Amino acid sequence: LRAIIADRLSTGWRERPQVTLTTDADATFLVAARRQLNAELAQRHGDKSPKVSFNAMLVLLAARALQEFPYMNVQLTPEGIRTMPEINIGVAVDTERGLLVPVVRDAASSRLLEINEELAALVERALSGRSLPDDLAGGVFSITNLGMYDIDAFTPIINPPECAILGVGRIVSRPVGVEGQIVLREMMALSLSFDHRLV
């Protein structure tokens, strides 16, 4: 499995003109929305209610962005550029067996709690070595989140034959200028790597 992963990533790096763009995003409202949503779920279902993850929220946001910019919901095939009928988002998972990218299917048509539940099941299967073949196929866009490792920004490598991958760094309170005032905001670095032949 690790040899296959290494081959796919080196193929992606060698054969694709990969470009990475990095920016800082204000995640203050994202953090507040997650906190409020998880508080409401705990109030409704008790403390054993599953928490909505940042990754689930990012999957939904990426899916909505791909709806708005469908030219990025593509794959490069031997026949040319193919627009995909669904928006399938992969999420990188570091396992003992290597890096796996389970795929949340038709994410743009799903609700946040559905994505959260599906993603939790996909990650659990990946970590326990029980991923199904369909779990790891069909992605067009991936998300890799290194925020839990205190990483700010990095260069993610595209998972072929996908079009792009979004690298997500940690969320950190930083002073920023807002409407002429210096205020503390929850900031997050985003690094988008994409295949320059497609984008």
Secondary structure, 3 states (H helix, E strand, C coil): CHHHHHHHHHHHHHHCCEEEEEEEEECHHHHHHHHHHHHHHHHHHCCCCCCCCHHHHHHHHHHHHHHHCHHHCEEEECCEEEECCCCCEEECEEECCEEECCEECCHHHCCHHHHHHHHHHHHHHHHCCCCCHHHHCCCCEEEEECHHHCCCCCCCCCCCCCCEEEEEEEEEEEEEEECCEEEEEEEEEEEEEEECCCC
